[in-house]
Every structure is written in C-alpha cells, then in structure tokens.
Amino acid sequence: MSARALYVSGVLGRLLTNEIRRPRRKDGEDPGEENGRARAVREALQSLGPFYIKVGQILSTRPDFVPEAMIEEFRLLHDQVTPLPFHVFEPVLAAEYGPRWPRLFRDIDTRTPLGAASLAQVYRADLADGTPAAVKIQRPGVAQVMAQDMAVLRKAARLAARAAPRFTTMIDVPAMLGVLFDAMQDETDFRREAANMRHGLHLTAEFEHLTVPRVLLTPTRCVLAQSLAPGTSVREAEPTAFTTDERTGIARDLMAFMYRGYFLDRYFHADPHPGNLFVAPGHPAHLIDWGMVGRIDATISRSIVLVLLSVAAGDGPGLARTWAEMGNPTPWADLPGFRTDMSALIPKVTSASLQDLDFGVTLTAVLVHATRRGIRSSPVIALLGKSFANLEGSIRHLCPELCITDVFADNLRAIIFGLARETLSEQQAARTALELIIAAPGTLQQSRNILRNLADNDLTLRLATPTDGPGRNRTAAGPNHTRAALILAAAVIWAARRGR
C-alpha cells in the first residue's frame, strides 16, 4: 500500500471509529456534539489536501444528503497552508525551464509568497523585461497525489453504490464525482489553466469592468506566470473606496459574464469566490485562478434558464415541471408534492436583494425538495450551485444591494437571442433534418398504426410503470445521511487499502 493510501485510510478510519463508538441519544442529537462532529470532518478533509477540499466544497451545495451542521462547516473549507521555503520549489523551475531559469526573471521575491495552498505557491516577480508578474509553482508530487485520490474515490463510489442501491438511485455519486474530476483536470496541468485564462480573457473583452490576467512566458505543466492583478481580493477590499458606479459596474459585469457562461458559452469559472476576484479603484476587476472550470450540457443550461425565468415570474408549478423534466423522477417520485413545495418556495425568493437572497442556496433548496420527493437531479447542478454560491459571495462583499433578478432581466434579451441564433444556425438545422430522416421510417410506421387503430375505433395507450419488485415502498424518502456517510467512508478506506 502506498504511503498516501495509508494516510487517507488512517484519517477516515479514525473518523469512522469515532462515529461507531459515539453513543446514540434517545432524545435526539445534541447541537454542540453535532457541530463538533461536523468540525472534525471538515478538519479531516482539509488535512487530506486539495482534492478532498474540493469534494467538501461541492458537498456544501448538496443539503439534500449532507446534514445542515456539515453544510455550515464545509462552507468554511479553505485551501491555505503554511508556506514552504522557496528551495522546495526551485527544482520545479529547473525541471520545467532548465538550469538557466533565473535568466527569465529580473527579480523574484522568494521570502514571502503571495499565496500558499496545498496545490501550489504563488510568488511576486519581475520578468527579465521588467514586467510585474505572479508566478504560480506547483508543489512537487501533488499531481500524483491527486490522481491517487481520484482513483481511490472512484472505487469507493462504486462500492458504496452496490452497498446502498436505493441511495444511489437518488444520488448518482459516481456521476457527481465525474463532473468534479472533469472540472479539476486543469488544476494539475497549468498549460490547460493557461488556455482557460486566454479563453476567459477573450470572453471578458466586451465587459468594461471585468478582465482576466494575461499569460506571460510559456506555461508548463507545473509553472504558470501571469500578469499581476492590481489591488486586493474582494474579501479584503473596502467598498467605500469605490464609487457607486464602480461597485455596481463590477457586480453587474461579473454576474452578466457568469450568466453568459452558464447559458450561452456553457463554459464557466467554477470557483469565483471572493479570494479569486481582485479589485482596485479605477481598474477593472480581475477574475483569477482558472484551474477549475465547468462545462455544461446544452439541454441542462436551457433548462436552468427556464428555472430562473420561473423564479423571476413567481411560477412555482413551472419551476417544478422544468426541474422534473431536467432530472430523472424515480418510480416513487411525488410530483404533485414537489409542485406544492415549489409554489411555497417561490414567494420567498422573488425580487429579493442579495442581502436577503442567496441564489446558490435557493438552487440547492430546490435540490433538497426534489430529492425528498424522489426526483433525481443532474450531477452538474452541484458544480453549478457551487459556482453560483461563490459568485454571490463575491458580489455581496462589494455590492450587497444588487438584485439578481434585475440583472437576470437585463441580460435575458441577450440570452434569448443567443439561444435563438443557436437554434436557427445552419449546423442545428442540419442536425434536426438528419434526426428527422433517421426517425422517418419508424415515425411513418407508427403513424400508419395509429390511423389503422382509429379506423377500427381501437386506440389504447399502454403505459409501462417501472417497479422495484414486490412490496416496493412508494413513499418519498430522502437518503439516510449517517448510513450513507458510513458506507462511503468505509468504502474509501477499503479501496485505499486494496488499491495499492
């Protein structure tokens, strides 16, 4: 067994042992004890490094199967560690650029990094031509560690799926992890992150108050030099230092840019938290850290547009219908109950400002109701919810009075016209025609059968009802949080011990 697999199984094994030994109270969970357990899980994930931190951040958007105490703790997850000395990273520079790498820089501040995380450290530097830069250097061996973690968690997810089939009917853990893995592929290859930055810079060109740092030098797998973003992160900025026009301009442009990514480009920054948005009076905001991007299917993105339209219009039944069509109702789904839930939820969120509304939380609230009513939601919703929640957190620091439904209404025209152009494009028209040609023989035969039945006054609709077998419980029920967590933790430990 590798040292990494042994470490992961040891950390999770201690959590699992403590959970098994924990006495069960007849009068319910003590809030202090529950918070302590949640804190222990968060600290364990943080100690396991960048991959498990991202998993915890994704879980913070899934209150449909993560208890509320853990949701609050997982939102505190951050990837800040004690900086390592520069001599640890110098061999990485030599390996990527050769022994003459110092010639690339006029100066590099090796004493105090700009940032330190479990994946990389960032240093302030001046290039050989005097250009200020931020140089991101990957920690030695971290890519291999993340690859091992992904392999272990994939195996654990398969084991948990076999051990808890009803739970995985509702929550497709392997698919959800697949979305996360795809989004994190660029994290360990800075050449891919550089490509994301260039694409992001192109997409922000039309926004006055938003931009992306430029890529400097030739990026390598483990080293990325970029232009230095002015100012500080939104988390540290003082809103009163900005004019009202600057604050609202940055907030509106950032939200419009992200809306466009969700619904038109279907390519979006998956981690726009306050630490990744740098601002300075008199300058456009810089959206940094493009290692984690999301890609969304056209059908899902169009459905999310309809979800937002339903929210803006106060249409609870319409929201329920769109969500159910976007997802996958189980055999025990309670669709009328879900419509009732959405009709009760909508009045609470319509026309609220960011002081009163967190749309990312609203999105996950719909997830909770959908899961409880037996409707399986798309796994990409978790990543989208994380991005939404981080986006709103960034804007709340700078412009809390902004009404997101107003911004959505302002951008709706561009979104609808963009979708219309896409639908009416030559490529889409050719695809539709091809689908009709392929479907034509079967469609014609079905039409003949229907006409023949009509002529015989015999038209019967046969509806197939999926079953789980005798004694199937049709009552909507959410997954058992504790049991699911125990199964998954045990699976991770087993997979870690067997995998190496």
C-alpha positions in Angstrom: 0.0 0.0 0.0 1.3 3.5 -0.8 2.0 6.0 1.9 -0.8 8.2 0.6 -3.4 5.4 0.6 -2.3 4.5 4.2 -2.6 8.2 5.3 -6.1 8.6 3.7 -7.4 5.4 5.2 -6.0 6.3 8.6 -7.6 9.7 8.7 -11.0 8.4 7.5 -10.6 5.3 9.7 -10.4 7.5 12.8 -13.5 9.4 11.8 -15.3 6.1 11.2 -14.2 4.6 14.5 -15.4 7.7 16.4 -18.7 7.6 14.7 -19.3 3.9 15.5 -18.3 4.5 19.1 -20.4 7.6 19.6 -23.3 6.9 22.0 -26.8 7.3 20.5 -29.2 9.6 22.4 -32.8 8.7 22.7 -33.8 12.4 22.9 -32.1 13.4 19.6 -28.7 14.8 18.7 -27.1 17.4 21.0 -26.4 20.5 18.8 -23.0 21.0 20.3 -22.0 17.4 19.7 -23.3 17.5 16.2 -21.3 20.7 15.5 -18.2 19.1 16.9 -18.6 16.0 14.6 -19.0 18.3 11.6 -15.9 20.3 12.6 -13.9 17.1 12.8 -15.0 16.0 9.3 -14.1 19.4 7.9 -10.7 19.4 9.5 -10.1 15.9 8.2 -10.9 16.9 4.7 -8.7 19.9 5.0 -5.8 17.8 6.2 -6.2 15.5 3.2 -5.4 18.2 0.7 -6.8 20.0 -2.4 -8.8 17.1 -3.9 -10.8 16.4 -0.7 -11.2 20.1 0.0 -12.9 20.5 -3.4 -15.1 17.5 -2.6 -16.1 19.1 0.7 -16.9 22.4 -1.1 -19.1 20.5 -3.6 -20.8 18.7 -0.7 -21.6 22.1 0.9 -24.0 22.7 -2.0 -25.9 19.4 -1.5 -28.1 19.8 1.6 -30.3 17.1 0.1 -27.9 14.4 1.6 -25.4 16.3 3.8 -26.7 17.4 7.3 -27.0 21.1 8.0 -24.2 21.2 10.5 -21.8 19.8 8.0 -23.0 22.2 5.3 -22.1 25.1 7.5 -18.6 23.6 8.3 -17.9 22.7 4.7 -18.5 26.3 3.7 -15.6 27.2 5.9 -13.2 24.9 3.9 -10.3 26.8 2.5 -7.1 25.8 0.9 -4.5 27.8 2.8 -1.5 26.0 4.3 1.8 27.0 5.9 4.2 28.2 3.1 7.1 26.0 2.2 10.5 27.6 1.7 11.4 28.5 -1.8 14.2 25.9 -2.1 11.4 23.3 -2.3 10.1 24.8 -5.5 13.4 25.7 -7.1 13.9 22.2 -8.5 10.4 22.5 -10.2 11.5 25.7 -12.0 14.8 24.0 -13.1 12.9 20.9 -14.3 10.4 23.0 -16.3 12.7 25.7 -17.7 16.1 24.3 -17.4 19.1 25.2 -15.2 19.2 28.8 -16.7 15.7 29.6 -15.4 16.9 32.6 -13.3 17.5 34.5 -16.6 13.7 34.6 -17.1 13.4 36.9 -14.1 14.9 40.3 -13.1 13.8 39.6 -9.6 11.6 37.2 -7.7 10.6 37.6 -4.0 11.5 34.2 -2.6 10.9 35.2 1.0 7.1 35.8 1.2 4.8 34.1 -1.3 1.7 36.0 -2.4 -0.3 32.8 -1.7 0.2 29.3 -0.4 -2.1 26.4 -1.0 -1.8 22.6 -0.9 -1.6 22.6 -4.7 0.9 25.4 -5.4 2.5 28.6 -4.1 2.5 32.0 -5.9 5.4 34.4 -5.9 5.7 38.1 -6.8 8.3 38.6 -9.6 9.6 40.9 -12.3 10.3 39.3 -15.6 13.5 39.9 -17.5 11.9 42.8 -19.3 10.6 44.3 -16.1 7.0 43.2 -16.4 5.4 42.6 -13.0 4.2 39.0 -12.7 2.7 36.4 -10.4 4.4 33.1 -10.7 2.5 30.0 -9.7 4.6 26.9 -9.0 3.1 23.5 -8.3 4.1 21.6 -5.2 6.3 18.6 -6.1 4.4 15.4 -6.3 0.9 16.9 -5.8 -0.4 15.8 -9.3 0.4 12.1 -8.4 -1.3 12.5 -5.0 -4.5 13.9 -6.6 -4.5 11.1 -9.2 -4.3 8.5 -6.4 -7.1 10.3 -4.5 -9.3 10.3 -7.6 -8.7 6.6 -8.2 -9.5 5.7 -4.6 -12.7 7.7 -4.5 -13.9 6.3 -7.8 -13.5 2.8 -6.4 -15.2 3.8 -3.1 -18.1 5.3 -5.0 -18.7 2.0 -6.9 -18.5 0.1 -3.7 -21.0 2.4 -2.0 -23.3 2.2 -4.9 -23.5 -1.6 -4.5 -23.9 -1.3 -0.8 -26.7 1.3 -0.8 -28.6 0.9 -4.1 -31.7 2.9 -3.0 -29.4 5.8 -2.0 -27.6 5.8 -5.4 -30.9 5.6 -7.2 -31.4 9.2 -5.8 -27.9 10.4 -5.7 -25.6 9.3 -8.6 -22.3 9.6 -6.6 -20.1 8.3 -9.5 -21.6 10.7 -11.9 -21.3 13.6 -9.5 -17.6 12.7 -8.9 -17.1 12.5 -12.6 -18.3 16.1 -13.0 -15.9 17.2 -10.3 -13.0 15.2 -11.8 -13.6 16.8 -15.2 -13.6 20.3 -13.7 -10.4 19.6 -11.7 -8.4 18.1 -14.6 -6.9 21.6 -15.4 -5.9 22.1 -11.8 -2.8 19.9 -12.1 -1.7 21.0 -15.6 -1.0 24.7 -15.7 -0.9 24.6 -19.6 -4.6 23.8 -19.5 -5.2 26.5 -16.9 -3.3 29.0 -19.2 -5.6 28.0 -22.1 -8.6 28.6 -19.8 -7.3 32.1 -19.0 -6.8 33.0 -22.6 -10.3 31.9 -23.4 -11.6 33.8 -20.3 -9.7 37.0 -21.4 -11.4 36.7 -24.8 -14.9 36.3 -23.3 -14.4 39.3 -21.0 -13.3 41.6 -23.8 -16.7 43.2 -24.1 -17.1 43.9 -20.4 -15.9 47.3 -19.2 -15.4 46.4 -15.5 -14.1 42.8 -15.8 -11.0 41.2 -17.2 -8.6 38.2 -16.7 -4.8 38.3 -16.1 -2.7 37.7 -19.2 -0.5 34.7 -19.5 3.2 35.5 -19.5 6.2 33.4 -20.6 5.4 29.9 -22.0 3.4 27.9 -19.5 4.4 24.4 -18.5 2.7 21.7 -16.6 3.9 22.9 -13.2 4.7 26.6 -13.7 2.4 29.5 -14.8 3.4 33.2 -15.0 0.7 35.7 -15.3 0.2 39.5 -15.2 -0.1 40.8 -11.7 -3.7 41.7 -10.8 -3.9 45.2 -9.2 -5.5 45.8 -5.7 -6.6 43.1 -3.3 -9.2 40.4 -3.2 -12.8 41.4 -2.8 -12.7 39.7 0.6 -10.1 42.2 1.8 -11.3 45.3 -0.2 -13.1 48.3 1.4 -16.3 49.0 -0.5 -16.3 52.7 0.4 -13.0 53.1 -1.5 -15.0 52.6 -4.7 -17.6 54.9 -6.3 -21.2 53.6 -6.6 -20.8 53.3 -10.4 -17.6 51.2 -9.9 -19.2 48.9 -7.4 -22.4 48.3 -9.4 -20.4 48.1 -12.7 -18.1 45.4 -11.4 -21.0 43.5 -9.8 -23.2 43.7 -12.9 -20.4 42.8 -15.3 -19.3 39.8 -13.2 -22.9 38.5 -12.9 -23.6 39.1 -16.6 -20.3 37.3 -17.5 -21.2 34.3 -15.4 -24.8 34.2 -16.7 -23.4 34.1 -20.3 -21.0 31.3 -19.3 -23.8 29.2 -17.8 -26.4 29.7 -20.6 -24.6 30.6 -23.8 -20.9 29.7 -23.7 -21.6 26.7 -21.4 -18.1 27.2 -20.1 -17.8 28.9 -16.7 -15.4 29.7 -13.9 -16.3 27.1 -11.3 -14.7 28.9 -8.3 -15.5 32.6 -8.4 -15.2 33.0 -4.6 -14.2 36.4 -3.0 -10.5 35.4 -2.9 -10.4 34.9 -6.7 -11.7 38.4 -7.6 -9.2 41.2 -7.3 -10.4 44.8 -7.3 -8.8 48.3 -7.2 -10.4 51.7 -7.6 -10.1 52.9 -11.1 -9.3 49.4 -12.6 -11.5 46.6 -13.9 -11.8 43.7 -11.6 -9.5 40.7 -12.4 -11.0 37.2 -12.2 -8.1 34.9 -11.3 -7.4 31.2 -10.7 -8.8 29.4 -13.8 -7.7 25.9 -12.8 -11.3 24.8 -12.2 -13.8 25.5 -14.9 -17.2 24.0 -15.5 -18.8 22.7 -18.8 -22.5 22.3 -19.0 -24.7 20.4 -21.4 -26.9 22.5 -23.8 -30.1 20.8 -22.6 -29.3 21.4 -18.9 -28.3 25.1 -19.5 -31.5 25.8 -21.3 -33.5 24.2 -18.5 -31.7 26.3 -16.0 -32.7 29.4 -18.0 -36.3 28.2 -17.6 -35.8 27.7 -13.9 -34.6 31.3 -13.5 -37.4 32.6 -15.6 -39.9 30.7 -13.4 -38.2 32.2 -10.3 -38.4 35.7 -11.8 -42.0 35.2 -12.8 -43.0 33.7 -9.5 -44.1 30.5 -11.2 -43.7 27.6 -8.8 -45.5 24.9 -10.8 -43.5 25.9 -13.9 -40.3 25.6 -11.9 -41.3 22.2 -10.6 -42.2 21.0 -14.1 -38.9 22.2 -15.6 -36.8 20.7 -12.8 -38.5 17.3 -13.1 -38.0 17.3 -16.9 -34.3 18.2 -16.4 -33.9 15.4 -13.8 -35.0 11.8 -13.6 -38.0 11.0 -11.4 -37.7 7.7 -9.6 -40.5 5.2 -9.5 -41.6 6.6 -6.1 -41.5 10.2 -7.1 -44.2 12.5 -5.7 -44.6 15.1 -8.5 -47.7 16.8 -7.1 -45.9 17.2 -3.7 -42.9 18.8 -5.5 -45.2 21.3 -7.2 -46.6 22.3 -3.9 -43.1 22.7 -2.5 -42.1 25.0 -5.3 -45.3 27.1 -5.0 -44.4 27.7 -1.3 -40.7 28.4 -2.1 -41.1 30.9 -4.9 -42.7 33.8 -3.0 -39.7 33.7 -0.6 -37.1 34.4 -3.3 -38.8 36.6 -5.9 -37.3 40.1 -6.2 -35.1 39.7 -3.2 -31.8 41.5 -3.0 -28.5 39.8 -2.2 -28.9 41.0 1.4 -31.9 38.7 1.7 -31.3 36.1 -1.0 -28.5 33.6 -1.9 -29.5 32.1 -5.3 -26.9 29.3 -4.9 -28.7 28.3 -1.7 -32.1 28.7 -3.4 -30.9 26.4 -6.2 -29.8 23.8 -3.6 -33.1 24.3 -1.7 -34.8 23.1 -4.9 -32.4 20.1 -4.8 -33.5 19.3 -1.3 -37.1 19.3 -2.2 -36.5 17.3 -5.4 -34.6 14.6 -3.5 -37.2 14.3 -0.8 -39.9 14.0 -3.4 -38.0 11.3 -5.3 -36.6 13.3 -8.2 -33.0 12.6 -9.1 -31.2 15.8 -10.3 -28.4 16.2 -12.8 -25.0 15.9 -11.1 -23.7 19.1 -12.8 -26.2 21.0 -10.6 -23.8 20.6 -7.6 -20.9 22.3 -9.5 -23.3 25.0 -10.9 -24.6 25.6 -7.4 -21.1 25.9 -6.0 -20.3 28.5 -8.7 -23.5 30.4 -8.1 -22.9 30.5 -4.3 -19.3 31.7 -4.7 -20.4 34.3 -7.3 -22.9 35.7 -4.9 -20.5 35.7 -2.1 -18.1 37.8 -4.1 -20.8 40.3 -5.1 -22.2 40.5 -1.6 -18.8 41.8 -0.3 -18.8 44.7 -2.9 -22.5 45.4 -3.8 -24.9 43.7 -1.4 -27.9 45.8 -2.6 -27.8 44.4 -6.1 -31.0 42.5 -7.1 -30.0 39.4 -9.1 -33.4 39.1 -10.7 -32.9 42.6 -12.1 -29.5 41.6 -13.5 -31.0 38.5 -15.0 -33.8 40.5 -16.6 -31.3 42.9 -18.1 -29.4 40.0 -19.6 -32.4 37.9 -20.6 -32.7 39.6 -24.0 -29.1 38.7 -24.9 -29.5 35.2 -23.6 -32.8 34.5 -25.5 -31.4 36.0 -28.7 -28.2 33.9 -28.3 -30.2 30.7 -27.8 -32.4 31.7 -30.8 -29.3 32.2 -33.1 -28.0 28.8 -31.9 -31.3 27.1 -32.6 -31.6 28.7 -36.1 -28.0 28.1 -37.1 -27.1 26.0 -40.2 -25.5 23.3 -38.0 -28.5 22.9 -35.8 -30.9 22.9 -38.8 -28.8 20.2 -40.5 -28.8 18.2 -37.3 -32.6 18.5 -36.9 -33.1 17.4 -40.5 -30.8 14.4 -40.0 -32.7 13.3 -36.9 -36.0 13.6 -38.9 -34.5 11.5 -41.7 -33.3 8.8 -39.3 -36.6 8.8 -37.4 -38.8 8.9 -40.5 -39.3 5.2 -41.2 -40.3 4.4 -37.6 -42.4 7.5 -37.4 -44.3 6.7 -40.6 -45.0 3.2 -39.4 -46.2 4.5 -36.0 -48.5 7.0 -37.9 -49.9 4.1 -40.0 -50.6 2.1 -36.9 -52.4 5.0 -35.2 -54.6 5.7 -38.2 -55.4 2.0 -38.5 -56.4 1.8 -34.8 -58.5 4.9 -35.3 -60.3 3.4 -38.2 -61.0 0.3 -36.1 -62.2 2.5 -33.2 -59.5 1.0 -31.0 -56.9 3.3 -29.7 -55.3 2.1 -26.4 -52.4 3.8 -24.6 -50.2 1.4 -22.8 -48.1 3.0 -20.0 -45.2 1.0 -18.6 -44.8 1.5 -14.9 -41.3 0.8 -13.5 -41.3 -1.4 -10.5 -38.8 -2.3 -7.8 -40.4 -5.7 -7.3 -42.9 -6.9 -4.7 -43.5 -4.7 -1.7 -41.9 -1.6 -3.2 -42.3 1.4 -0.9 -43.8 4.2 -2.9 -43.4 6.8 -0.1 -40.9 9.6 -1.0 -38.0 9.4 1.4 -34.6 11.1 1.5 -31.4 9.1 2.0 -30.2 8.2 5.4 -27.3 10.7 5.9 -25.4 8.8 8.6 -25.7 5.4 6.9 -24.7 6.8 3.6 -21.7 8.6 5.1 -20.6 5.5 7.0 -20.8 3.3 3.8 -18.9 5.8 1.7 -16.2 6.3 4.4 -15.8 2.5 4.8 -15.6 2.1 1.0 -12.9 4.8 0.8 -10.8 3.0 3.4 -11.3 -0.4 1.8 -10.5 1.0 -1.6 -7.4 2.8 -0.3 -6.1 -0.4 1.3 -6.7 -2.6 -1.7 -5.8 -0.1 -4.4 -2.1 0.0 -3.9 
